[in-house]
Amino acid sequence: MDKKKVSELKSQLIQIRSEILGDLEKNIKSSQDEEFTKLVSDVSDDAARSSSRQMLLNLGEQERQKLKLVEEALEKITAGEYGVCSECEGKIPEARLQVVPFTRYCVKCLEKLEKEEKLNRRMESFGDDPGSIS
């Protein structure tokens, strides 16, 4: 991949990081406002607030994971390893990087990993430990 493309993708990654960190600041402010509201609000609102808080926590976890992937991608750019699949070490197609610039895997490896994860979840739901298969 040429330097210009990598530079464009780096800019995109930096923008994504800025958006995530901006959202984090908004969530912290919202949480502080919510705590104040909680002091003066009616007890009947507790269930609704609890549900909203849980949604923010879930969203927060997804955003933290995305931020981690963005940071890893920026580190790979610095190390000259950007665009290399973490599984097979093959090149990740440029088109895929344009859609998901923080991806760690090529499509083939991602599909393989998702199938393995799905199989592991099925086995766990039946009470089997996938690590104990003989």
Number of C-alpha atoms within 10 A of each C-alpha: 11 6 8 9 12 18 12 12 23 20 13 17 21 15 13 17 20 13 13 18 15 11 14 15 12 12 15 11 12 13 14 12 11 14 13 11 11 14 9 8 12 9 9 8 10 12 10 10 14 11 11 12 14 12 12 15 13 12 12 16 12 12 17 15 12 17 20 14 18 25 16 16 22 22 13 15 16 11 9 11 15 24 25 18 20 16 14 12 14 13 15 21 15 15 9 15 18 14 10 14 22 26 23 22 23 21 14 12 17 16 12 12 14 11 12 12 12 12 13 15 15 13 13 12 10 8 9 13 12 13 7 6 6 4
